[in-house]
Amino acid sequence: MPRWPKRYGDVPLPADCFQPRVEGSRLAELLADGHSVVLAGPGGAGKTQLAADHVRRVSGDLDLLVWVSATSREAVVAAFAAVYAGLTGFGGGADVAAQRFLSWLANAPQRRLVILDDVRSLADLAGLWPPGPVLATTRERDAAALGERRVLEVGRFGVEEAGAYLAARFGADPCLLTGTAGLAEDLGRWPLALALAGAIGLEREPGRAARELIRGRHREPSPERGELPDASAAVGMTWAFSVEWADRLEPLGLARPLLALVSLLEPNGVPEQLITGPVVLGWLGAVTGQAVDADQVRAAVRGLHRLSLLAQDPGSPDRVIRVSGLVQRVVREDLGERLGAVAKVAADALYDLWPAAEQDGPLVRALRANTAALRRHLDGQGWVAGHPLLFRAGNSLGESGQAAAAVRYFADLCALTERSVGARNPGTLTARHDRAYWCGEAGEVATAVRELERVCADQTGVLGPRHPHTLTTRHNLARWRGQAGRHARIVAELAAVLDDQLAVLGPRHPHTLTTRHDLARWRGATGDAATAVTELEQLLRDQIFALGPWHPNTLTTRHNLARWRGHAGDAEAAVTELARVLDDQVRELGPWHPNILITCHNLVHWRMVLDGAATP
């Protein structure tokens, strides 16, 4: 058994009857010489399999292996941040952690390899390309513009490679191999198309019969913009028969709808929990007309895997499902007008799976990646403007420490919702609010104030001044005005928002609790520490009742209550309570959560005040 290094990310399983290729030998030589290498080529050429094969060959000689599904800049940042957190325990934001990881790599003596698989846009890697050696795969035409990085073109099999693959697939019996040379030529010798055809042949009839079975099913989707011409036509000849045959396997009728669903999601990692959750099970039951359980779905996945339409590593703890982007595209084009309905199921399932108490772990990162993939197929769907998934994913991105990425996300969402439902739809207005909010978090406070003023005026006209969405905008507008230095107005504005929230939402609604917290904090910041203490004490009682004693917001209130007790003249109480809060935060949030660093700083400060070494 190879000695696996410290490994981050899931390396794909080897394809059945994987064939060594000339490009693989050249790849190994370049990486051994310290070069960074880009495998560039069309979809269906086997670039990811070449990369994974190289990893399996050299894994025993590495101290650190990082495999990243690089389908977006946000995904790369999140992956680098997760690796850095795993290596060092760092608990800061993702943008900061990713840059620290790159700096750490530049000085790390370990034998290492970073793989950036399925790079959709080389521009996404600006400022993120790790110090070598790096192995990347991409379908982009512009890979040759990467300067000092070596580019290896990967295309279709050669004649001998195709023959060797089919011989391995069908065995050496000459009767079984009859017609396989013609089959390989019909399919352009593309590795993915041959894998699909080979699976059909093993299930039904190899060689000449398989060749006849797939004829007449020719579909020719065109390559997506910026990508090299690929195996679309060849895959189009094979996939329809493959999925038809998969639908005949037990359990009957599940393969086609499952493949339709995953065709809209992240090709490099659909969580198994998503397709075995209640939303998808209910939908599959409606489609098939009978109750469907999780075990039946897993059996259907095994059938699709057997036919090379998707892949799943049963030994992986995450049990993620992978599907070729080329297969996805062919399936999506076959969906036609049904795409919107399937996309709505995918959105409902993703939102249902999203954890209520979010931490930026593997599941949440996978949910964000799958939402990003789904979002690319939602133009013109009227339901997108009000679907909570799209807002949850964008805010999750910002909360992970990628504030600038959240601004870009909500700018795109604004454009999508405006095209779909118009500029004055409540969903479009909410997307505009969230974009402005994350502008503030990204340091663009003046822009945040200006945009929130416009959103507030539009929401007041469309929804009314006391609508919950308008109240949220009014609250955040007051907050960012305060951050911009307009302290004279902030207490009065928050007090006005609070009066309306109390009337509309009640004293224990989460939004009301947030406003009560911010109002008390700003009372203290503008010189009224005693009132801040009184209001935070009242708030704490209601938060314990509504949220529980260990909720992060409750812990934050306890922290700020201790601070303002210190500013009100009771440094001893501040030290005592901050020490208790610190213990509870470490237990509930983990030792590297950013809030814990703030609590440590304030605890040290008030201990120094108590000892006479500092002033309040």
C-alpha positions as CSV (number, residue, x, y, z in Angstrom):
1,M,0.0,0.0,0.0
2,P,1.3,3.5,-0.8
3,R,2.1,5.8,2.1
4,W,-0.4,8.6,1.6
5,P,0.8,12.1,2.5
6,K,-1.2,14.6,4.4
7,R,-4.0,15.0,1.9
8,Y,-6.7,17.6,1.3
9,G,-9.4,17.0,-1.2
10,D,-10.8,13.9,-2.8
11,V,-8.7,12.3,-5.7
12,P,-11.1,10.8,-8.3
13,L,-11.3,7.0,-8.6
14,P,-9.4,5.5,-11.5
15,A,-11.5,4.9,-14.6
16,D,-12.2,1.3,-15.4
17,C,-9.4,-0.1,-17.6
18,F,-7.4,3.2,-17.4
19,Q,-4.8,3.3,-20.1
20,P,-1.4,4.9,-19.6
21,R,-0.8,7.6,-22.2
22,V,2.2,9.4,-23.7
23,E,1.1,12.6,-22.1
24,G,1.3,11.0,-18.6
25,S,5.0,10.3,-19.1
26,R,5.7,13.8,-20.2
27,L,3.7,15.2,-17.3
28,A,5.7,13.2,-14.8
29,E,9.0,14.5,-16.3
30,L,8.0,18.1,-16.2
31,L,6.7,17.9,-12.6
32,A,9.8,16.0,-11.5
33,D,11.9,18.9,-12.9
34,G,9.9,21.4,-10.7
35,H,7.7,22.9,-13.4
36,S,4.1,23.8,-13.0
37,V,2.0,22.0,-15.7
38,V,-1.4,22.7,-17.3
39,L,-3.2,19.9,-19.0
40,A,-5.3,21.7,-21.6
41,G,-7.8,20.0,-23.8
42,P,-11.5,19.5,-24.7
43,G,-14.1,17.9,-22.5
44,G,-14.0,14.1,-22.6
45,A,-10.3,13.8,-23.3
46,G,-9.4,12.4,-19.9
47,K,-7.4,15.3,-18.3
48,T,-8.6,14.7,-14.8
49,Q,-7.9,11.0,-15.1
50,L,-4.3,11.7,-16.2
51,A,-3.9,14.1,-13.2
52,A,-5.3,11.5,-10.8
53,D,-3.1,8.7,-12.2
54,H,0.0,10.9,-11.6
55,V,-1.1,11.6,-8.0
56,R,-1.5,7.8,-7.4
57,R,2.0,7.2,-8.8
58,V,3.8,9.8,-6.7
59,S,1.7,10.0,-3.6
60,G,4.3,8.0,-1.6
61,D,7.0,10.6,-2.2
62,L,4.9,13.6,-1.0
63,D,4.5,15.2,2.3
64,L,1.5,17.4,1.2
65,L,-1.1,16.8,-1.5
66,V,-3.9,19.3,-2.2
67,W,-6.6,18.5,-4.7
68,V,-8.9,21.4,-5.5
69,S,-12.0,21.5,-7.6
70,A,-11.2,24.9,-9.2
71,T,-14.5,25.6,-10.9
72,S,-14.6,29.2,-9.5
73,R,-12.4,31.7,-7.8
74,E,-14.5,31.4,-4.7
75,A,-14.1,27.6,-4.6
76,V,-10.3,28.0,-4.9
77,V,-10.2,30.5,-2.0
78,A,-12.4,28.4,0.2
79,A,-10.3,25.3,-0.5
80,F,-7.0,27.1,0.2
81,A,-8.5,28.6,3.4
82,A,-9.6,25.1,4.6
83,V,-6.2,23.6,4.0
84,Y,-4.5,26.4,5.9
85,A,-6.9,26.0,8.8
86,G,-6.2,22.3,8.8
87,L,-2.4,22.8,8.8
88,T,-2.2,25.7,11.3
89,G,-5.6,25.9,13.1
90,F,-6.1,29.5,11.8
91,G,-9.7,30.6,12.3
92,G,-9.8,33.9,10.3
93,G,-11.7,34.8,7.1
94,A,-11.2,32.8,3.9
95,D,-9.6,35.6,1.9
96,V,-6.9,36.2,4.6
97,A,-6.4,32.4,5.1
98,A,-6.0,31.7,1.4
99,Q,-3.3,34.4,1.0
100,R,-1.5,33.1,4.2
101,F,-1.6,29.6,2.7
102,L,0.1,30.9,-0.5
103,S,2.8,32.6,1.7
104,W,3.2,29.4,3.7
105,L,3.7,27.4,0.6
106,A,6.4,29.7,-0.7
107,N,8.5,28.9,2.4
108,A,7.5,25.3,3.1
109,P,10.3,22.8,2.6
110,Q,7.9,19.8,2.2
111,R,7.6,17.8,-0.9
112,R,4.2,18.8,-2.2
113,L,1.9,19.0,-5.1
114,V,-1.2,21.2,-5.6
115,I,-3.8,20.1,-8.2
116,L,-6.2,22.6,-9.6
117,D,-8.8,20.5,-11.4
118,D,-11.3,21.7,-14.0
119,V,-10.3,25.4,-14.0
120,R,-13.2,27.1,-15.8
121,S,-11.5,30.5,-16.2
122,L,-7.8,31.1,-15.9
123,A,-8.6,34.6,-14.9
124,D,-10.0,33.2,-11.7
125,L,-6.5,32.3,-10.6
126,A,-5.1,35.8,-10.7
127,G,-3.2,36.2,-7.4
128,L,-4.0,32.7,-6.4
129,W,-1.6,30.6,-8.4
130,P,0.4,28.7,-5.8
131,P,4.2,28.5,-5.8
132,G,5.1,25.4,-7.7
133,P,4.9,22.6,-8.4
134,V,1.2,22.9,-9.5
135,L,-0.8,20.7,-11.8
136,A,-3.9,22.2,-13.4
137,T,-6.5,20.9,-15.9
138,T,-8.6,23.2,-18.1
139,R,-10.8,23.3,-21.2
140,E,-9.9,26.9,-21.9
141,R,-8.5,27.8,-25.3
142,D,-6.1,30.4,-23.7
143,A,-4.0,28.0,-21.7
144,A,-1.1,28.7,-23.9
145,A,-1.0,32.2,-22.5
146,L,0.2,31.1,-19.1
147,G,3.8,32.1,-19.7
148,E,6.3,30.0,-17.7
149,R,3.8,27.2,-16.9
150,R,4.2,24.3,-19.2
151,V,1.1,23.4,-21.2
152,L,0.4,19.8,-22.3
153,E,-2.4,19.4,-24.9
154,V,-4.6,16.3,-24.2
155,G,-6.8,15.1,-27.0
156,R,-8.4,11.9,-28.2
157,F,-6.8,8.4,-28.0
158,G,-4.4,7.4,-30.7
159,V,-5.5,4.3,-32.7
160,E,-3.4,2.0,-30.6
161,E,-4.5,3.5,-27.4
162,A,-8.1,3.2,-28.4
163,G,-7.6,-0.4,-29.4
164,A,-5.8,-1.2,-26.1
165,Y,-8.6,0.4,-24.1
166,L,-11.4,-1.6,-25.8
167,A,-9.3,-4.8,-25.6
168,A,-8.9,-4.3,-21.9
169,R,-12.6,-3.4,-21.6
170,F,-14.0,-6.4,-23.6
171,G,-11.3,-9.0,-23.0
172,A,-9.0,-10.7,-25.5
173,D,-11.7,-13.0,-27.1
174,P,-11.7,-12.2,-30.8
175,C,-15.4,-12.8,-31.1
176,L,-16.1,-10.0,-28.5
177,L,-13.7,-7.6,-30.2
178,T,-15.3,-7.9,-33.6
179,G,-16.2,-4.4,-34.8
180,T,-14.5,-2.5,-32.0
181,A,-12.1,-0.8,-34.3
182,G,-15.1,0.6,-36.2
183,L,-16.7,1.6,-33.0
184,A,-13.7,3.5,-31.9
185,E,-13.6,5.5,-35.1
186,D,-17.3,6.2,-35.0
187,L,-16.8,7.7,-31.6
188,G,-13.7,9.7,-32.6
189,R,-11.5,7.8,-30.2
190,W,-12.6,10.1,-27.4
191,P,-11.9,8.4,-24.0
192,L,-15.2,9.4,-22.4
193,A,-17.3,8.3,-25.3
194,L,-15.4,5.0,-25.5
195,A,-16.0,4.5,-21.7
196,L,-19.8,4.9,-22.2
197,A,-19.9,2.6,-25.2
198,G,-17.7,0.1,-23.4
199,A,-20.1,0.0,-20.5
200,I,-23.1,-0.4,-22.9
201,G,-21.3,-3.3,-24.6
202,L,-20.6,-5.1,-21.4
203,E,-24.2,-4.7,-20.3
204,R,-25.6,-5.7,-23.6
205,E,-23.4,-6.7,-26.6
206,P,-19.9,-5.6,-27.4
207,G,-18.2,-4.7,-30.6
208,R,-20.3,-4.7,-33.7
209,A,-23.6,-4.9,-31.9
210,A,-22.8,-2.0,-29.5
211,R,-21.8,0.0,-32.6
212,E,-25.2,-0.6,-34.1
213,L,-27.1,0.1,-30.9
214,I,-25.7,3.6,-30.5
215,R,-26.1,4.6,-34.1
216,G,-29.1,6.8,-34.8
217,R,-28.8,8.5,-31.3
218,H,-26.5,11.2,-32.5
219,R,-26.8,14.5,-30.6
220,E,-24.3,17.4,-31.3
221,P,-24.3,20.0,-28.5
222,S,-21.8,22.7,-29.3
223,P,-18.8,23.5,-26.9
224,E,-19.5,26.3,-24.4
225,R,-17.9,29.7,-25.1
226,G,-14.2,29.8,-24.6
227,E,-13.8,26.0,-24.6
228,L,-12.0,23.8,-27.1
229,P,-14.2,21.6,-29.4
230,D,-14.8,18.4,-27.5
231,A,-16.4,14.9,-27.6
232,S,-19.9,16.3,-27.5
233,A,-21.0,14.5,-30.7
234,A,-19.5,11.2,-29.6
235,V,-21.0,11.4,-26.1
236,G,-24.3,12.4,-27.7
237,M,-24.3,9.1,-29.7
238,T,-23.9,7.0,-26.5
239,W,-25.5,8.7,-23.5
240,A,-29.1,8.3,-24.5
241,F,-28.8,4.5,-24.9
242,S,-26.8,4.4,-21.7
243,V,-29.4,6.1,-19.6
244,E,-32.2,4.1,-21.2
245,W,-30.4,1.0,-20.2
246,A,-29.7,2.3,-16.7
247,D,-33.5,3.0,-16.3
248,R,-34.1,-0.7,-16.9
249,L,-31.9,-1.7,-14.0
250,E,-33.3,-2.2,-10.5
251,P,-34.8,0.0,-9.2
252,L,-36.7,0.8,-12.3
253,G,-37.1,4.4,-13.6
254,L,-34.8,6.2,-11.2
255,A,-31.6,6.6,-13.3
256,R,-32.9,9.2,-15.8
257,P,-34.4,11.7,-13.3
258,L,-31.3,11.3,-11.0
259,L,-29.0,12.0,-13.9
260,A,-31.1,15.0,-14.9
261,L,-30.8,16.4,-11.3
262,V,-27.1,16.1,-11.1
263,S,-26.6,17.5,-14.5
264,L,-27.5,20.9,-13.0
265,L,-25.1,20.6,-10.1
266,E,-21.3,20.7,-9.4
267,P,-19.7,18.1,-11.6
268,N,-16.9,17.4,-9.1
269,G,-18.9,16.8,-6.0
270,V,-22.6,16.4,-5.4
271,P,-23.1,15.3,-1.7
272,E,-24.9,12.0,-1.4
273,Q,-27.0,13.5,1.4
274,L,-28.6,15.8,-1.3
275,I,-30.0,13.0,-3.5
276,T,-31.1,10.8,-0.5
277,G,-32.8,13.7,1.4
278,P,-36.5,14.2,1.7
279,V,-36.9,16.7,-1.1
280,V,-35.4,14.5,-3.8
281,L,-37.0,11.3,-2.4
282,G,-40.4,13.0,-2.6
283,W,-39.7,14.3,-6.1
284,L,-38.6,10.8,-7.3
285,G,-41.7,9.3,-5.8
286,A,-43.8,11.7,-7.8
287,V,-41.9,11.1,-11.0
288,T,-42.1,7.3,-10.7
289,G,-45.5,7.0,-9.0
290,Q,-44.2,5.0,-6.1
291,A,-42.5,5.5,-2.8
292,V,-38.7,5.8,-3.1
293,D,-36.2,5.4,-0.3
294,A,-32.5,6.2,0.1
295,D,-31.3,2.7,-0.5
296,Q,-33.1,2.6,-3.8
297,V,-31.4,5.9,-4.8
298,R,-28.0,4.5,-3.8
299,A,-28.7,1.4,-6.0
300,A,-29.6,3.7,-8.9
301,V,-26.3,5.5,-8.4
302,R,-24.4,2.2,-8.5
303,G,-26.2,1.4,-11.9
304,L,-25.2,4.8,-13.3
305,H,-21.6,4.3,-12.1
306,R,-21.6,0.8,-13.7
307,L,-22.5,2.5,-17.0
308,S,-19.9,5.2,-16.6
309,L,-22.5,8.0,-16.5
310,L,-21.2,9.1,-13.1
311,A,-18.7,8.0,-10.4
312,Q,-18.8,7.6,-6.7
313,D,-16.1,6.3,-4.4
314,P,-17.9,4.1,-1.8
315,G,-14.9,4.2,0.5
316,S,-14.9,8.0,0.6
317,P,-16.3,9.4,3.9
318,D,-18.1,12.1,2.0
319,R,-19.4,9.7,-0.7
320,V,-19.6,12.6,-3.2
321,I,-20.8,11.9,-6.7
322,R,-18.9,13.1,-9.7
323,V,-20.2,13.4,-13.3
324,S,-18.5,14.6,-16.4
325,G,-19.3,18.2,-17.4
326,L,-19.8,16.9,-20.9
327,V,-22.3,14.3,-19.9
328,Q,-24.1,17.0,-17.9
329,R,-24.3,19.3,-20.9
330,V,-25.8,16.6,-23.1
331,V,-28.3,15.7,-20.5
332,R,-29.3,19.4,-19.9
333,E,-29.9,19.9,-23.6
334,D,-32.2,16.9,-23.6
335,L,-34.2,18.3,-20.7
336,G,-35.4,21.3,-22.8
337,E,-38.4,23.0,-21.1
338,R,-38.3,20.6,-18.2
339,L,-35.0,22.1,-17.0
340,G,-36.7,24.8,-14.9
341,A,-38.8,22.3,-12.9
342,V,-35.8,20.1,-12.2
343,A,-33.7,23.1,-11.2
344,K,-36.4,24.1,-8.7
345,V,-36.2,20.6,-7.1
346,A,-32.4,21.0,-6.9
347,A,-32.7,24.4,-5.3
348,D,-35.2,23.1,-2.7
349,A,-33.0,20.2,-1.9
350,L,-29.9,22.3,-1.4
351,Y,-31.7,24.7,0.8
352,D,-33.2,21.9,2.9
353,L,-29.8,20.3,3.4
354,W,-28.1,23.6,4.5
355,P,-27.4,23.4,8.2
356,A,-29.2,25.9,10.4
357,A,-26.1,26.5,12.6
358,E,-23.6,27.1,9.8
359,Q,-19.9,26.4,10.1
360,D,-17.6,26.7,7.0
361,G,-16.9,23.0,6.8
362,P,-16.8,20.6,3.8
363,L,-20.6,20.3,3.6
364,V,-21.2,24.1,3.4
365,R,-18.5,24.5,0.9
366,A,-20.0,21.8,-1.2
367,L,-23.5,23.4,-0.9
368,R,-22.1,26.7,-2.1
369,A,-20.3,25.1,-5.0
370,N,-23.4,23.2,-6.1
371,T,-25.5,26.4,-5.8
372,A,-23.0,28.2,-8.0
373,A,-23.3,25.5,-10.6
374,L,-27.1,25.6,-10.4
375,R,-27.2,29.3,-10.7
376,R,-25.7,29.2,-14.2
377,H,-28.8,27.5,-15.5
378,L,-31.5,29.7,-14.0
379,D,-31.9,32.6,-16.5
380,G,-35.6,33.3,-17.1
381,Q,-36.9,31.2,-14.2
382,G,-39.4,33.4,-12.4
383,W,-39.1,31.5,-9.1
384,V,-35.4,32.4,-8.6
385,A,-36.1,35.9,-7.2
386,G,-37.8,34.7,-4.1
387,H,-35.9,31.4,-3.5
388,P,-34.0,31.6,-0.2
389,L,-31.2,29.3,-1.4
390,L,-29.6,32.0,-3.6
391,F,-29.5,34.5,-0.7
392,R,-28.3,31.9,1.8
393,A,-25.4,30.9,-0.5
394,G,-24.3,34.5,-1.1
395,N,-24.4,35.4,2.6
396,S,-22.6,32.2,3.5
397,L,-19.9,33.2,1.1
398,G,-19.5,36.6,2.8
399,E,-19.7,35.1,6.3
400,S,-16.8,32.7,5.4
401,G,-14.6,35.7,5.0
402,Q,-15.0,36.4,1.2
403,A,-16.7,39.8,1.5
404,A,-15.6,41.0,-2.0
405,A,-16.7,37.7,-3.5
406,A,-20.1,38.2,-1.9
407,V,-20.4,41.6,-3.5
408,R,-19.7,40.1,-6.9
409,Y,-22.2,37.2,-6.2
410,F,-25.0,39.6,-5.3
411,A,-24.2,41.9,-8.3
412,D,-24.7,38.8,-10.5
413,L,-27.9,37.8,-8.6
414,C,-29.3,41.4,-9.0
415,A,-28.8,41.0,-12.8
416,L,-30.3,37.6,-12.8
417,T,-33.4,38.5,-10.8
418,E,-33.9,41.8,-12.7
419,R,-33.9,39.8,-16.0
420,S,-36.2,37.2,-14.6
421,V,-38.8,39.3,-12.7
422,G,-38.0,43.0,-13.0
423,A,-36.2,45.7,-11.1
424,R,-39.0,46.4,-8.5
425,N,-39.6,42.8,-7.5
426,P,-39.0,42.2,-3.8
427,G,-36.4,39.6,-4.6
428,T,-34.4,42.0,-6.7
429,L,-34.6,44.6,-4.0
430,T,-33.3,42.1,-1.4
431,A,-30.4,41.2,-3.7
432,R,-29.5,44.9,-4.0
433,H,-29.7,45.2,-0.2
434,D,-27.3,42.2,0.3
435,R,-24.9,43.6,-2.3
436,A,-24.8,46.9,-0.5
437,Y,-24.4,45.2,2.9
438,W,-21.3,43.2,1.7
439,C,-19.9,46.4,0.1
440,G,-19.7,47.7,3.7
441,E,-18.1,44.5,5.0
442,A,-15.6,44.7,2.2
443,G,-14.5,48.2,3.3
444,E,-16.6,50.2,0.8
445,V,-18.6,52.0,3.5
446,A,-19.6,55.1,1.5
447,T,-20.8,52.8,-1.3
448,A,-22.8,50.7,1.2
449,V,-24.5,53.9,2.6
450,R,-25.3,55.3,-0.8
451,E,-26.8,52.0,-2.2
452,L,-28.7,51.3,1.0
453,E,-30.3,54.7,0.9
454,R,-31.6,53.9,-2.7
455,V,-32.8,50.4,-1.7
456,C,-34.6,51.8,1.3
457,A,-36.4,54.4,-0.8
458,D,-37.4,51.7,-3.3
459,Q,-38.5,49.2,-0.7
460,T,-40.5,51.9,1.1
461,G,-42.4,52.6,-2.2
462,V,-42.9,49.0,-3.1
463,L,-43.4,47.2,0.3
464,G,-44.0,50.0,2.8
465,P,-41.9,51.4,5.6
466,R,-42.8,48.7,8.1
467,H,-42.3,45.7,5.9
468,P,-39.7,43.3,7.5
469,H,-37.4,43.7,4.5
470,T,-37.6,47.5,4.7
471,L,-36.9,47.3,8.4
472,T,-33.8,45.2,7.8
473,T,-32.6,47.8,5.3
474,R,-33.3,50.7,7.6
475,H,-31.3,48.9,10.4
476,N,-28.3,48.2,8.2
477,L,-28.4,51.7,6.8
478,A,-28.2,53.1,10.3
479,R,-25.3,50.7,11.1
480,W,-23.2,51.7,8.1
481,R,-23.9,55.4,8.6
482,G,-22.5,54.9,12.1
483,Q,-19.4,53.2,10.6
484,A,-19.1,56.1,8.2
485,G,-18.8,58.5,11.2
486,R,-22.4,59.8,11.3
487,H,-22.7,59.1,15.1
488,A,-25.2,61.8,15.8
489,R,-28.0,60.1,13.9
490,I,-27.4,56.5,14.6
491,V,-29.0,56.1,18.0
492,A,-32.2,57.9,16.9
493,E,-32.4,55.9,13.7
494,L,-31.9,52.6,15.4
495,A,-34.5,53.5,18.1
496,A,-37.0,54.3,15.3
497,V,-36.3,51.0,13.6
498,L,-36.7,49.2,16.9
499,D,-40.1,50.9,17.6
500,D,-41.4,49.6,14.3
501,Q,-39.9,46.1,14.8
502,L,-41.5,45.8,18.2
503,A,-44.8,46.7,16.7
504,V,-44.5,44.4,13.6
505,L,-42.3,41.5,14.7
506,G,-42.4,41.5,18.5
507,P,-39.6,41.8,21.1
508,R,-38.1,38.3,20.6
509,H,-37.9,38.1,16.8
510,P,-34.3,37.5,15.7
511,H,-34.2,40.8,13.7
512,T,-35.6,42.7,16.7
513,L,-33.0,41.1,19.0
514,T,-30.2,42.2,16.6
515,T,-31.4,45.8,16.5
516,R,-31.7,45.9,20.3
517,H,-28.1,44.7,20.5
518,D,-26.8,47.2,18.1
519,L,-28.8,50.1,19.7
520,A,-27.3,49.3,23.1
521,R,-23.8,49.0,21.6
522,W,-24.1,52.4,20.0
523,R,-25.5,54.0,23.1
524,G,-22.3,52.9,24.8
525,A,-20.1,54.0,21.9
526,T,-21.7,57.5,22.1
527,G,-21.0,57.8,25.8
528,D,-23.9,56.3,27.6
529,A,-22.3,53.2,29.1
530,A,-24.9,52.9,31.9
531,T,-27.9,52.7,29.5
532,A,-25.9,50.2,27.4
533,V,-25.5,47.9,30.4
534,T,-29.2,48.1,31.3
535,E,-30.4,47.4,27.8
536,L,-27.9,44.5,27.2
537,E,-29.0,42.9,30.5
538,Q,-32.6,43.0,29.3
539,L,-31.6,41.7,25.9
540,L,-29.6,38.9,27.4
541,R,-32.6,37.5,29.2
542,D,-34.7,37.5,26.0
543,Q,-31.9,35.9,23.9
544,I,-31.5,33.1,26.5
545,F,-35.2,32.5,26.2
546,A,-35.4,32.8,22.4
547,L,-32.1,31.4,21.2
548,G,-30.6,29.5,24.2
549,P,-27.6,30.3,26.4
550,W,-25.0,29.0,24.0
551,H,-26.1,30.6,20.8
552,P,-23.3,32.7,19.2
553,N,-25.5,35.8,19.4
554,T,-26.1,35.2,23.1
555,L,-22.4,34.8,23.7
556,T,-21.7,38.0,21.8
557,T,-24.2,39.9,24.0
558,R,-22.5,38.5,27.1
559,H,-19.2,39.7,25.8
560,N,-20.4,43.2,25.0
561,L,-22.3,43.4,28.3
562,A,-19.0,42.6,30.2
563,R,-17.2,45.3,28.1
564,W,-19.7,48.0,28.9
565,R,-19.8,47.1,32.6
566,G,-16.1,47.9,32.5
567,H,-16.7,51.2,30.8
568,A,-19.4,51.9,33.4
569,G,-16.8,51.6,36.1
570,D,-16.9,47.9,37.1
571,A,-13.6,46.5,35.7
572,E,-13.7,43.6,38.1
573,A,-17.1,42.4,36.8
574,A,-15.8,42.9,33.2
575,V,-12.8,40.6,33.9
576,T,-14.9,37.9,35.7
577,E,-17.6,37.8,33.0
578,L,-15.1,37.9,30.0
579,A,-13.3,34.9,31.5
580,R,-16.6,33.0,31.7
581,V,-17.5,34.0,28.2
582,L,-14.1,32.9,26.9
583,D,-14.5,29.4,28.4
584,D,-18.0,29.1,26.8
585,Q,-16.9,30.3,23.4
586,V,-14.0,27.9,23.3
587,R,-16.3,25.1,24.1
588,E,-19.1,26.1,21.7
589,L,-17.2,27.7,18.8
590,G,-13.8,26.1,18.9
591,P,-10.5,27.6,19.9
592,W,-9.8,29.4,16.7
593,H,-13.0,31.2,16.1
594,P,-12.4,34.9,15.4
595,N,-14.7,36.0,18.2
596,I,-12.5,34.2,20.7
597,L,-9.5,36.3,19.7
598,I,-11.6,39.4,20.3
599,T,-12.6,38.2,23.8
600,C,-9.0,37.3,24.6
601,H,-7.9,40.9,23.6
602,N,-10.6,42.5,25.8
603,L,-10.0,40.2,28.7
604,V,-6.3,41.2,28.7
605,H,-7.2,44.8,28.4
606,W,-9.6,44.8,31.4
607,R,-7.1,42.8,33.5
608,M,-4.6,45.6,32.8
609,V,-7.2,48.2,33.8
610,L,-7.9,46.3,37.0
611,D,-4.1,46.2,37.8
612,G,-3.8,49.9,37.0
613,A,-1.6,49.3,33.9
614,A,-4.1,50.7,31.4
615,T,-7.1,53.1,31.2
616,P,-10.6,52.1,30.3
